[in-house]
Amino acid sequence: MNLLTQAIIYLIFGILFTFFAIRHVSLYGWGFFAYLLVFFATLDIGSSIKIFYSYWNSQRNKRNIRKK
């Protein structure tokens, strides 16, 4: 799978987990499930940023190799 595709999928899941966490907290307050949703959202968004950075570096390296 392409790095860009993976990053987008992780970002979408992170946004969904964030949405569900906000909704759960507004309805039921802070509980174990809300903390779990926030934890998963943090992992997914962090992974997405890391993969975007890896994709950007690989694209930059490809351009530098072609220039030489």
N, C-alpha and C positions, 0 to 999 in steps of 0.2 A: 504494500500500500504506500502511496506517495506521502511524504512527510507533511505536505500542506493539507492533504485530506485528513490525516490523523489529527493535526492541530485543530482543524475546524470542528471535527467531531468532538474532541475533548472540550473545546470552548462551548459548543452547544450543550453538552451534558452539564458543564459547570454552570451555565446560565439557567438551565432547567432546575438543577438542584438548588440554586440560589432562589429562584422563583418559588419552588415548593417550600423551602425553609421559611421564607418571608410569610407565605400564606399560612403555614402551620403555626408559626409564632403568633400571627395576628388572631388566629382562631382559638388556639389552645394554650398559648404561652410557651415559655421555654421549658422543654423537657428533653429527655434522652434522644428522642427521634429528631428533634430540631437540631440539636448539637451534631447528630450523625449526618444530617443533610448538609449542614454548614461545613463539616469536615470533608465530605465527599466533594462539595463544590470547590473548596480550597485546593484539594488535590488535583481536580480536573483542570481548573483554571491555571494553576501553577505548572502542570504538565503541558498544557497548551502553549503557554508562554515559552517554556523551554524548547518545545518542538518547533515553534515559529522561529526562535533564535537559531536553532540548528539548521532549519531550512534556509534561512537568510544567509548564514555563513557558507553553506554548501553552494548556494547560487553565486555568492560573491567569489568563492574560490574557483568556480567553473569559469567565470568571466575573466579572472586574473590569469588563468592557465591559457585561455584562448588568445589573450592579448600578447602573450610571450611568444 
